[in-house]
C-alpha cells in the first residue's frame, strides 16, 4: 500500500514538474492568461492585482518573462528533488 501511494504521489509531482519545464520553453504571447482561466477568491485577485501593478512600474516585459521562467525552473527542480527524496526515504 505504501509503494502504491508513493507511485501516485510521484506521478502527480512529476506531471507538475514537467508542466513547469514546459512553461520555460513555451513561447510567451500577450494573450496568455497568467491564472490559466481559473476563478479565484477575491482576496487572491486583489493580491495579484497589487503585485501586477508593482511589476508594471518596476520591471520591463522581458525581465518579467525571464523572472517567471527562472521561478518555473527552480520550482521544477524542487519538485524533482522532492520526488528523489521520497524514493530515497521509502
Secondary structure, 3 states (H helix, E strand, C coil): CHHHHHHHHHHHHHHHHHHHHHHHHCCCCCCCCCCCCCCCCHHHHHHHHHHHHHHHHHCCHHHHHHHHHHHHHHHHHHHHHHHHHHHHHC
